[in-house]
Amino acid sequence: MTTTRVILALAALFIAALLAAWGVFVVTDRTRSLDSAQSELLVMAELLEEHAHRTLEAADLLLLRLKTEVEGRGLDLQRDDAASFAHLASIAATLPQVASLWVLGAEGEVLANSLSPTREGASLADREYFTALRDGAEEPFVGGLMDPRSRLPSFFSLSRPITAADGSFGGVVVAALHLDYFRRFYRDLHLPAGSTLLLLRQDGTLLLREPEVDGLPGARFPAGIDALTDARPQMVTTEPSPVDRLDRLVVRQLVAGFPVVVMASRPLDTILLHWQERLIYTGVLVAVLLLAVALLAPVGLRAVRTEDRLRQALDAANVGLERNVALRTAELEAALHDKNVLLSEVYHRVKNNLQLVEALLAMQSARLADPDAREAFAATRRRIHTLGLVHQQLLRGGDFATLDLRRFLTDLCDTIAIGFAAEERGIAVAVSADRVALDLDRAIPLGLLVNELVSNAFKHAFPEGEGGTVAVTASRRGSGGLILDVRDSGVGWAPAEDGGGGGSGSDAVRSSGDRIIRALVAQLGASVRITRDHGTDVRIDIPGVEDDDGR
């Protein structure tokens, strides 16, 4: 009788302990899943805040420069519209996020803009940024969408007031900023399923959501934003989404120095998906163990030997459960570490390297009066942008080792064409490339080489007022190599035949580019052939390049 009671007591104690251990595991594992997702969203929000801050700060510096020129009459707005347009266009071209610059008078009349010579009588006095700054709003002022009726709005405004000589309100300087500049950055971040990234004004007006939802930009979502202050710039909440009605874990962060908020969120059901799978798995395991106890307990009542065997089996099962829990916990911690390392790498590249250097060069070059020096800075910025595009394509590819040559050349040539105002000059750019996977060692010199050749074609092959075409072709050859061909239909140009670096001015800048071209060809172990017939055709034979199937 005593043995029976001991066995029953031990069995009951084991069942209670097993259920308690399972309950503790379920609660702590759920908390760990939420904490892991929250850590990732916090890092993502900080990354978005840093990107928005740097982007808006660089654009605001341009506005301050333009404001100073207007207030000091360094920009003579009384001269012909073409001169004012040319000056504003040159300032706007220094930053890729700036679509256009505008100067409005005290009555809202358009004095100058960077898109075209102004038309007499044009007035923007009814615009939000004008009325707000006229009434004393804080500066810089972030306006709403400039094209709210579009399915996918493209611009929003950043503006500052002009102070007249007598201290009164003298008008407004406005920068139209590309939403695509933010949209491309957000899309390059590889996010878990169901994640959303938002850019809002501090009054809750939505400027951008990724992924996109038709008709949503311009709507107001003020909930939770009022609680953000300079002393408490970040807030984490769990709330239902007003868009898809899903319960989400949400991180909001105020952008330093600007009335703008970034937001990152994930649905709770996707965050807890793996937890639910583990819940089912461990629940089945606990049920099996309970069934085993129920079957083995009567046997244990018959003899002490059976009691010993049952205890050993239960102990072994308990050890196995703990081992599985520990193993799964270690896997979760390793996965979290890998994600954090990847996010940290993206953060440091964006924050500390290429984008900051490019922005600094843009601001520095804007202060230079010497056109040759400014061209040297612009050439350096294009090379730095090419390096950044290589890393961006590597991140987009997903394996961080190779990039798609066709997409890379298309994005690179589109960027160069925009920088040289190809469409306005009547120059068409055509890119054709086989599907080739390039590694980092070849992608960087090849990208820099294409940048130099295409840039030189824009600079030297087409005199002012003459259009034409620039064609970039990359095709595999049978022996396992790659043929890169850059052809223009202009008056003809080519890398210098001599190796000298003398000269000054634009000749010196071009000589520097020529030396870079020869060095990059040598680095690729390639050969080059130049043909001048109705333009210039530079054909480069690069050995040892595999296609995207590894052949």
Secondary structure, DSSP 8 states (H G I E B T S, - for coil): -HHHHHHHHHHHHHHHHHHHHHHHHHHHHHHHHHHHHHHHHHHHHHHHHHHHHHHHHHHHHHHHHHHHHHHTT-S-TTS-HHHHHHHHHHHHTT-TTEEEEEEE-TTSBEEEESSS---TT-B-TTSHHHHHHHTT--SSEEEEESSTTSSS--EEEEEEEEE-TTSSEEEEEEEEEEHHHHHHHHHTS---TT-EEEEEETTSBEEEEES--TT-TT-B--TTTTT--SSS-EEEEEEE-TTT--EEEEEEEE-TTSSEEEEEEEEHHHHTHHHHHHHHHHHHHHHHHHHHHHHHHHHHHH-HHHHHHHHHHHHHHHHHHHHHHHHHHHHHHHHHHHHHHHHHHHHHHHHHSHHHHHHHHHHHHHT---HHHHHHHHHHHHHHHHHHHHHHHHHHHSSSSEEEHHHHHHHHHHHHHHHTTHHHHTEEEEEEE---EEEHHHHHHHHHHHHHHHHHHHHHSS-TT--EEEEEEEEE-TTS-EEEEEEE-SS-----SS------HHHHHHHHHHHHHHHHHHHTT-EEEEEESSSEEEEEEE-S---TT--
